């Protein structure tokens, strides 16, 4: 398809596009047309030829995913952000490298600007690229005669200066005077004295004369290119300088040097801004995940010392979002980031990874003690209340610490810190944990357990045991709780505490619980023929509840099993239900609408809010076994149990007490108003065959 036909098919291009034909067919400039979303719709011939691609290979693709931009993800991300800014009406100009089909690389002066319709609407983005490595316009003509081409020189945006070997001026254009802030009446312009400007290096220190591009071209006879600074009063303007020595064939040294330069201050600022955005978190302005791992790699390559990695997150951050709103949560993250920065040393790096997850890279630590001192400062800082626009927030933080050196795999050090963080949280939060030999053994066991769990379900290693649910008054068995057990081929029966948490972390719990639900419902259908009112309790993990359309899937299993929904009790932990009551409420009501009974499990171990509890569809409160230790002799636990029972009765909820181990506890709980009991005093969990023999034919339990 020729150019004018292609332009006629370009979306949102006004008219027939003929006014763009001259630019589009230019053999000297790269030219592209984009939609406002950054999709490429046209590329001119020179750009297609440079990449050796056909039009159909690149159009209708995101511009930053086309082959011109190489494989550097940061370059592509920078281009994507530049496209977003241009689509909002802001012209963008910066310097970028473009890749050809044979590996050649050109440096382009790249411009991306919006095209507006007559009514002001932005309908297209126009991208142009000019090769900065090519000779500047009119440089060769300057060798012959300045006077002949003075009009052309003064029309250029680039500064042009021609100097002899003694640095006296042969020609200078208006742009050079403007960029270098030279007085037009200065004798330097008449060639009477040597001409030189004070150039600044990237660190803003004055560049030594022997490193000036002009000097280097005259002494080496080679072209030079550099970006140098020029002071304009208190400001610094950055210019891109190219020098080309001019020599006669019969002379070894140059007789003059031609210098061309352009002001790239805005380009530099825009590029620095885009690079900053690509490397920093938009909310807290801390380095982001990529910057953290880049810095970690640098620390690993430093063979001179050890380094530390901290992983940390905020305890109770979701509560702030739920109670005060996400805007307050964002304020909390910003303020916490500033506190973190005050706790570390000047050379350390604080980064935000995602959400309320942060990381700290401690450069050059002698031992874990250095990290501990910083961790203790962070814990103290986190305790102080945060003043937010919508109120005050009090949170804490949990920290995982790992120390590495240049011989360690940095990814392993990060995993160790993350594992230590999880250990700190499971140990009670608001603390730090150091990855040491003990945690290393725990990690190894968990890794082995996680690997073995992948075969547990397909190899038929999982079993269901049932623990009886006893009526507190009659002591008759009225139901059971289905409990998952794992019979490992080598380790034997693995305690639930050793594998349930690992299964939840790896996600294996979803398939395992799915199997348990189906098997337990089938068992309930069989036992219901012996006891029609027999109740079966099933525990549900957070991972299971968060599966898409879980109520719909569970209802399908109910229908398939044929059980009476009222005989099914779903136990949901207090932590899951109460940490995010507003988010989980629709899910819980959808399950309750199926006709099943919802029980809040492990009650008293979390941070329940009675205001939330009364709006959720729970009908049973299950007292955690930890509160029954030494009851009724332990006065503190005695008071807690009585309080929980009284609260449940006030909300018209039934009460189950688990972990009952003595007859005294059984009688005490009955007289306090508990409805059902469960524990080793009555029976340990049993395989289904043993359970049926002992309890489905015997209504009473000997106590």
N, C-alpha and C positions, 0 to 999 in steps of 0.2 A: 504494500500500500504506500503511495507516495505521500510526501509531507502534508500537502494541503488537504488530502482526503483524511489523513489521520487526525488532523486538527479539527476537521468538521465533526469527527466522532468523539471528541473529547468532552466529557461531562462539564456542564456549567460554563463552557467557553463562549463568550458573547460573540454574536455575528458568526462569520465563517472562519474567524481566526486568522485572516490574511495579514493583519497588522503584526502578527508574531512570526510570520514566515521568515523574514530576514534573520532574526535572531536564532530561530529554530534550526535553520540550515547553515549556521555559521560553522566554518571548518576550524575555528580557533577557540571556541568556547563550548564547554559542556552545558547542556540545557535539558531540564526535566520539568514536567508538569505533574502536580500532585493534587489529589482531593484534599479537603480540609482535614480528613482523618489520617492523611499521610500515605494514602495508596497511590502508587505510581500509575499514571495513565498514559504518559508519553515520554519518550527519550529521543534526543536528536541523534543523527547518524554517527557523529564523531564519538559520542558516549557509547553507543551500541558497538561500534567497531573496536573501541578501546578495550571493552570487556569481552569482545568476540561472542556476543550473545544476540539472539534474535529478539525482536520486539515481543513476540508471544511468550518468551521465557521469563520476562521480567514485569510486564504490565499486570496490573491488578494484584500486585504483591505489596506489602508494606515496604516503603522506600528503604528503611533501615535494614531490611532483610535481603536486599538485592546484592549481587556479587561485587559491586564497586567498592564496598566498605570493608573487605577482608574478613578476618575471623575474630578480631578484637571486640569482645562484648562491650567494653566501655565506650568504644567509638560508636557502636550501634546505639547504645543507650543515650549517648550524648546527642546523636542525630534525632532520636525519637523525641527527646525533650525539646530540642530546637524546633521540631515540627509542631509540637503542642503550643509553644510560644508564638510561632508564626500564625497558627490558626486562630489565635486570640487577637491578632492584629499587630503583633510586634515584629518588625523586620529583624532578621538575625544575620549576622555576618561573623564568620570566624574561619580559621585556617584548619584544613583537614587533609589527610592523605587518602588518595584514591588508588585502587588496585586494578591492574590490567590483567588480561588473560594469560600473559606469559610471565607474570610476576613483577612486572615493572610498576613502580610507585611514583606517582606525581603528587606534589603538594599544591593544593588548590586554594585560592582565595574564594571561599564558598559563601554565597549569599542566598538566603531563603526569605522571600517576602510574600505577603498576601496580595491577591488580586481582588479588587473590589468592583462590584457592579455599580451602575449609575446610582442606585439607591443606597449604596454604602455596604451592601452585604458581601462578605468574603465568600467567594465561590471556588477559588483555586489558590494553590500555592505554587509560586514560580521559583525554581531552584536553578542557579547559575554557578558555574565553576570556571575560574580563570587560572591557568597554569602559572604558578609563581616561579617555577624553575626556568621558564623561558626568558629570553632576553627581553628587557623592557622596551616598550615602544620607543622608537626613535633613537636608541642608543648608538646604533651604527652610523646614523646620519650625523650625530654629533662629532664624529671623528673628522668629517670633511669641513664643516663650517657651522659655527654657532649661529652666525647671523642668518644664514639661509633657512634655518629651522627654528628660530626663536619663537615664532608664533605657535608652532606645534608643541614646543617644550613647555610654554606657559599654559597651554591648554590641558596638560597632563595633571592628574591628581598626584602622581608620584613626584618626589623630589629628584632632580637630576643635577649632578655636579661633575664637571670635567676639570681635572687637575693635572699639572705637569709633575715631573719627578721631584720638583722642589715644593710641590703642593700649592703652587700659585694657581689661581682660578683661570680657567679657560672659558667656562660657561657655567651658568647657574640659572635655574628657572624659578618662577614665582613660588611654586609649591615647596621648593627647598628652603627658600627664605622664610616661608610661613612655618614649616615644620621645625626648622632650627632656630626660629625666633631671631633672625639676623636683621639688623637695621639696614634698609635699602641704601642708605647713604654711607654705609661703612666702606672704608678704603679696601677692605677685604674683597669687595665685589669688583674692584677694578684691577685685580691681579698685582697690586703693589706689594703685598706682604703674603707670606705663606698662610694658607687657610687650614684650620683644624677646629673641630668642636670637641668639647669635653664629653666623652661618652661614658656611660655608666654600665657596669656589669649587672647581672641579675640580682646580686645582693645589694644593689644601689650604691656600691663603692666605685670610685672613679677608676676607669679602665686604664691601665698603664699604656703609654704611647706605643710601645712595641707590640701591643696586642690589638691595636686599632685595626679594623678591616682594611682601611686605606694603606696603612703602613705595611701590613702583611702582603697585600697585593704587589706593592712596589718592591718589596725585598725578596719575595719568593717568585714573582712572576705568575702566580696562580690566582684564579678567582676566589673570592671569599664571600661568605654569607654569615650574618649574625643579627641577633636582635639586641639592640643596645638602648639605653635610656638617655634622654636629654632633659635637663632641668628647664622648666618654664616657671620661673619664680619659685613658689613653694611646691609646685606640682612636678611630676615626672611624666613625660610622654615617651612611649616606647615605640621605636621605629625598627622596621625590618630592612636591613642594609644588604645590598649586593654590590660587590666591587669587581670590575673586570679590567685587568691590565691591558694596555695597548702597546704593541711592540711592532717594530719593523722587522722584515725578514732577515736583514743583515745585522741586527742588533740583538744582543743576548738579554739585556735588561729593558724593562718597559720605559717608554718615553712619557707615558701619562697613565692615568687611571680614571675610569668612568664609574661613578658611584650613583646608584639609583636606590631610593628608599621610599617607604610609605609609612604613614602613621598607623600603627596597629594597636593603639592603646585600648580602643573599644573592643577590638577583636580579642585582645588578651583578657580583658575584664569579662567578656561574655564567655570565653572558653573556661576561664577560672571558675565562673559561676556555675557553668554546666558540669564541670568536673567536680566541684564541691557538692552539687546536688546529687551526682551519681555516687558519691562516696560518703554522704552523710544522711542521717535520719531527718526527715522533713519536720518532725514534731519537736524533738529535743535538740536538734543540731549537733548531736553526738555523731562520731563515726559510726557507719552502719556495719552490717555483718561482713560485707566484702572488705571494707577497710580493716576490720578487726583481724580477719584471717590473713590479709596481706601483711599486716604488722607482725602477726604471730610467726609467719614464715621468715620474716627478716630477723626476728628474735631467735628463731631456731638456727639460722645460718650464722649467728654470732657465736663463735666458738669460745669467746672469752668468759662466759658466765652462765648461770642458770636463770630461768625465768619462771614466773608464776602465772597461773590462769585462775580467775575466779568466775564462776557462773552464779548468778543470783536472780531472784525474782521477789516480788512483793507478796507477802501473805495478806490475804483479805482484799486484794485489789478488785476482785469481782463484786465484793460487797459495796465498795465505793461507787462503782458503775451502776449497781442496782439501786442504791439509795439516793445518790446525789446526781446521777446522770453521767453520760460519757464525756461531756465537756469538763466536768469536774475531774473525771478520771484522767483526761489529757493534762489538765493543770497539775495533777499529782505527779504524773510521769515527768513533766518538765522540772518541777521543783525537786523531785528525787534525783534527777540527773545532775542538777547543780550541786546537791549535797554530795553525791558520789565524787564529783570532780574535786571538791574540797578535801576529800578524805585520802586521795592518792598523792603520790609524789609527782613532781613536774614532768618527769620523763615517762610516766605510766600512761596508759591509754584506756579510756572508758568508752564503751560502745553500747548502743542499744541494738539488740538482735531482733526482737519482735515483741509486740504486746508489752507485757511488764517484765520481759526477760532482758537482763543486762549482762555484760561481760567486762572484766577488767584484765588487761595485760600488764603484769608487773615485770618490768625490764630489770634485769640484773638483781636478783635476790640471792642471798647467801644460803638461806634455808627457809623452811616453811614458817619459821618464827616471824620472819619479816612480813609474810602474808597474813599471819594471824593478827599482828598488831593493826594492820590496815583493816582487816575484817572486823575487829572489835570496834574501831572507830566508826565503820559503816553501820554496825548494829546500833550503836549509841545514837548516831545521827538519825537513823530511821525511826527511833522511838519518839522523837520530838513531834508534836502535832503539826500537821500541815494546814495552813490557812488557805482555804479555797473560796472562790466567789460565792458558792452555794452552801458554805458551811465549813466545818473542820473535819479532817480525816486523821485517824490514828491507825497506823499500820505497822507492820514489822517486816523484816526480810530474812530469807534463808540463803545461805551461801555455801557453795561447794568450792573447794580449793584443791588444785593439783600443781605440782612443781615439776618442771622438765629442764632438759639441757639440749645441746646441739645434736646429741646422739638419739634423742627420742623422736618418735613420729608425732608431729604436732597434733594430728587428728586424734591420736590415742590420748594425748594429754587433755584435749578438750573433752573427750568421752569420759575420762577419769573425773574431771571437774564436774561434769553433768551428773555422773553417778553419785558423787559426793553430795551434790545439791539435793538429789532425790532422797539420799539417806538423811540429810538434815531435815527435810520436810516430813518424812515418815517418823522421825525421832521426836517430833513435837513442834517444828518450825521455830522461827525467831532464834536461830543459832547458826553456827558454821560447822562444817565437817571437812576434815582433811583426808584426802585419798591416801591411805597407808596400806600396810600389808594386810591388815584385817579386812578393810574394804576391798582390797584386791582379791582376796579369797572369796569374799561374798560376791564380787562381780563375776569371778570365774564360775562359781556355783550357779549364779543366775543365768549366765550365758549357756552353760551346759543344760540347765533346766529348760531354758527357752528352746534350745535345739531339740531336746528330747520331746518337748510338748508338741512339736510339729507332727510327731508320729503317734502321739497318744490316742487321738480320735480315730484316724484311719486304721490303726492296728488293734483297735478294740480294747485299749488299756483302761478306759474310763468306766467307772461303775457309779451307781446311785445307791446310797444308803439312806434309810429313813429313820428319823428320830420321832418318837411319839409326842403328840400334843395332848396333854391331860387336862380334864376338867378339874378346876381347883376344888370344887365342892365334892363331887362324886368320885373323883380320882379315876374316872373312866377315860379310856382313850377315845378322843373325838376326831383326831386327825394326825397328821405327820408333816414334818418338814423334809423336803427332798434335798439331800446334800451330796455334792459331787466328790468322788474319791478317785484317786489315780493309783493303779497297781502297776508300778514300773517293773519291767522284766528283770532288772538287775537290782534295783534299790528297794524293791518290795513296795509296800503301801506308803506313798509319800504324803506327809501331813499337808492338809490344805494350806496352812500358813506358808509353806515352802513353794507353792506353785500358783495359787490363785492370783497373788499380786503380779507375778511374772506374766501370767496369761493376760491380765488386764493391760500391762505395759506393752506387750507385743501385739495385742489385738486378737490372739488366739481364743480369748474368752468368748468372743461372739459366736464362733462355730461350736465351741464346747457347750455353751449355755443353750444354743439352739437345739443341739442334740438332747440335752437334759430336759428341756421343756417338752419336746415331743415324747420322749420316753416316759417322763413322769405323768403326763396327761394320759397316755395309754395305760399306765399302771393304775391311775385313779379310776379310769373307766372300768377296769376289772374289779377293783376293790369296792366300787360303788354298788356292785351287785350283791356284796355281802353286807355293806353298811351304806344305805342310800345317802345319809347325811355326812359321810366322811369328808373331812376338809384336808386339802393338800396345799402346803405353803411352798413357794418357789422364789428363790432369791434372784434379783435382776441387777446386773452391774450397770454402771453408767455407760460403758461402751455399748451394751446391748440396747439400752434405752435410747441412745443417740443414733441408732441405725435408722435410715430413711424409712418412713411409713411403718414403724414398728407396731403400732396398735393394729394396723390392717393385717400385718403378717401374723401377729399373735392371734387375732380373731380367726384367721384361716386355720391355724392349728387347733383352736378350740372347736371349731365346727367339724374338722376332720376327726378329732378324738371322740366327739359325741358326749363329752362330760357336761354336767350342769355348771354354768359359769359361777353361780353363787358358792360352789364348793371349792373354788380356786382362790387362794390368797397370794397376792404378789407382794413380796417384801422389798422395799426400796430404802436404801440407807438414808439416815437423817442428813448426812453431809451432802449428798447429791440433791436432795429435795430442798434443803434450806439455804444452801449457798446461792442458788439462782431461782428463787420461788416464782418470780414473774415469768421466767423463760420456760420452766418445766410445767407450770400450771396447765397449759393447754394439753400437753402430753398426758399428764396424770388424769385429767378429766376425760380424755378420749379413752383411756384404759378403763376407768370406772364406768363409763357408758356401756362397756361390753358386758357388764353385770358381775365382774369379778370384784373381790374385796382387796383394798389396798391397805398395807400395813407399813408403818414407818419403823424401820429396823435400827438397832443400835442406838435407841433413843437415849439422850443425855450426854452422848460423847461429842456432839457438835455444838452449834451455837443457835439453837432453835429460837425463833421469834414467834410468840403465841399469836401475834397479829397475822403472821403469814400462815401458821398452822390451821387456824380456823377457816381459812379460805381455800384450803386444799382438800381433796376428797378422800382423806384417810379415815378409816373406821377403826383401826387397831393401832395401839402403841405398844412396841415391844421393848421392854426394859433391857438394856445391855447387861451381859453377865458380870461385867466388872463391878457393878454397883451392889451385887449380892455377896461379895466377899465378906465373910465374917458377920453377915447380917443374921440375927438382929443385934449381936454384941457390939459391932462397930457403930458408935453413935453417929458418926458423920454419914456413913452409907445408909444407916437406918433412916436418918432425916431426909436424905436425897430420895430414897425409894418412896417414902410416904408422900413427899412433895410431888413426884412424878405421877403417882397414882391419883392423888387429889386433883391435879391439873387435868389428867385424862378424863376423870369422872365429870369435872366441870364442863368439859367440851363434849361430853356424852360419847366418849371413845372407849372401846373395850381394851383390856390390858393383858399382855402376855409377858411372863417373866421367864427368861432363859437362864440356864446355868444353875438351876436348883440342884443342890447336892446333898441336902439333909432334910430329915422329916421336920425339924424345927423351922427351917426356912419355908417348907411347904405350908405348914400350919400358919406361920406368921403372914405369908403372902395372901393366903385365903382370907384371914380375918381382916386384912387391910383392904380387901376388895378386888384382888387380881382375879381375872376370869379364867385364864388358862396357864398351865405350868409346863416347863420343858427343861430337862437336864438329866445328868447321870444318876440322880436319886431314883429316877424311874427307869431309864434305860439309856445306854449309849446308842448311837446310830447303828442300824442293822441292815444287812442285805434284804432285799424285798421278800425272799422266801422265808427267812427267819422272822421278819416282822409280821408276816401274815399268820404264821403258825402261833406266835406268842400273843398277838393283840387283836387280830380281827375276829377271833373266836372267843376272846375273853374280855368282857366289857370293863372289868375292874383291874387295877394295878395294885399289887401289894406294896405297901409303903413301910 
